Amino acid sequence: MPCPTLTMELARILLKPRFFSCALLLVSALIFTGPANAAPDVLTAKALRSSIEISAGGRTEVALAVEMADNWHIHSNKPGESHFVAAALHLADHRGMFALENIFYPEAKEHDFAFSDKPVSVFGKSFFISATLAARNSVTAGTYDVPLELVFQACSESACAAPARARDVITVKVTGPSAARNPEQQGLDADVAGNTKKDPADSSAAMAGSGIFADIASAGLAVSLLLVFAGGLGLNLTPCVYPIIPITISYFGAQSEGRTFSLFILGLVYVLGMAMTYSAIGIISAFSGAFFGGLLQQPAVIAAIAGIFIFLALGMFGCYNFKLPDRWVARASGSRTGLFGALLMGLTMGIIAAPCIGPFVLGLMAYVAAVGDPFYGFLLFFFLSLGLGVPYLFLAVFAGKIRQLPRSGVWMEGVRHIFGLILLAMAVYFAAPLLPPITREYALPVFGIFACGYLLFFDRAGNSAVVFRRLKTGLAVLVLGFSLLGLIPPESAKDQWPAFSEPAFRQALANEGKVIMVFHADWCLPCREMDKQTFSDPRVQEAMDDFRVFEIDLTSAENRQARKTSRNFNVQGVPTVLIIDDTGQEADRITGFIDPDEMIQRLSRVH
């Protein structure tokens, strides 16, 4: 029986252009709202020369003069402690036309802060940072504004401010290849001699120049995008994509008319929506230092995602017909492809895909932050998310072709009901973090039991087709078995770990012990896989016996201590595992899912 008229009226309102535009603005506001990253005015940074002349393909020296406010210091480029942000000079908004080489930092000094048990490496009150500015051979003659930007973290005697940036713009006049170096630049090295030292391992350059990111930095735009696209394809090998698969099959298996071209266009819009959201989250996280995937920490976002799935599930049970209004259909020459519905689903999937992190994604975030060009960074993340989403384009086409199977009209209503239950299961899955902790693990199994009971005893749709009835019964029994197993209390390794606290952490280091810090969240599927497969492995547990293990639960944004710890240790996504050796140094950092064998191997290298 169809749902009441009220539900149909609600669907009609939700699909109005004005409402949809407001919804998109709300989603955009959620995406582009990040934690404040402001810091007090603790320093001034000014280029020694405000304008220089350089030839295309040539090099010249630049320097940034820094003056600290009283009672403030910034960490040096090698602060010693892994959770301090190292000072780093780089270019911002240079669009790949210029590069910094041979960066020289001043001599650091040790300073005793009240909040640290060990002396901290800092720079003095006044100092210079110099470097070689190189112009690409392809740069055309003209005048360019090139910002020198210093990334730093400032500390007073009692506390540290959030990481911040300071910049000054140099006007660079580029001439032809034969132009001579500006003779006034010859004396620049003498101005900063004795005040700086060479550091070939500058954090920005080293990060952008290692592994595949060296290829991205040196390759042309087309090759760079292909490399990043391939990295996005690789994300499909991680557990984080598991929720996207049933959602895609359910939505496209029941919403399309089965025509290949229409299915392709729907799938393309779906993937583009996913790419838009994922790219926006990535670029904002890269430039602000915000937690990647942190939207899933917000109860309002979780509730909105669950609400979307419930709304779509109601359509599967005949509560409304999810299609464009008739006047839109007439304007679109009779097309009923539901493009806006596919776009809305894609935008939602972009948020759900945010926990798909790993060394490649975090490395790309660091590279984009070092390059400093938002448009170029968005383009890289867009192609990364296209690589992540392309398989779902083909999955959407395949799922939609189900209507072309023989006698599909007989059992298609039953298939829609199964897809509706899958979408409701996804709503329960994503709403679980809003439930009391003791019930979170059991929400999905309990729903599975009720869903199987509904399919076996109440749902008669499609039962006239004998083969379909048998398949539905077999599927229900299978899911019922897994749901009953899910009611068995899970053996979770993390339940045995104490929550992180600074006194306990310092005590562990004072005893010259080795420490493991596990950052996780309940909404993060790779975290759950790590808990069930890796940390629960007896061999891994034996290897971890020599370490003091702390957990940092980032499920909710309300956990201020966990958020503070993640910022202090520069953790930008989950799962992240930090391994601290007996000297107090970060020996290894694991991002993303790894299997027990790799975990054992990496733990064995720490002494």
Buried (B, 14 or more C-beta within 10 A) or exposed (E): EEBEEEBBEBBEEBBEEEEBEEBBEEBBEBBEEBBEBEBEEBBEBBBBBEEBBBBBBBBBBBBBBBEBBEEBBBBBBBBBBBBBBBBBBBBBBBBBBBBBEBBBBBEBEEBEBEEBEEEBBBBBEEBBBBBBBBBEEEBEEEEBEBBBBBBBBBBBEEEBBBBBBBBBBBBBBBBEEEBEBBEEBEEBEEBBEEBBEEBEEBBBBBBBBEEBBEEBBEBEEEEBBBBBBBBBBBBBEBBBBEBBBBBBBBBBBBBBEBBEEBBBBBBBBBBBBBBBBBBBBBBBBBBBBBBBBBBBBBEEBBBBBBEBBBBBBBBBBBBBEBBBEEEBBEEEEEBBBBBBBBBBBBBBBBBBBBBBBBBBBBBBBBBBBBBBBBEBBBBBBBBBBBBBBBBBBEBBBBBBBBBEEEEBEBBBBBBBBBBBBBBBBBBBBBBBBEBEEEEBBBBBBBBBBEBBEEBEEEBEBBBEBEEBBEBBBEEBEEBBEEBEEBEEEEEBBBEEBEEBEEEBBEEBBEEEBBBBBBBBBBBBBBBBBBBBBBBBBEEBBEBBEEBBBBBBBBBBBEBEEBBEBBBBBBBBBBBBBBBBBBEBEBBBBBBBBBEBEEBBEBBEEBE
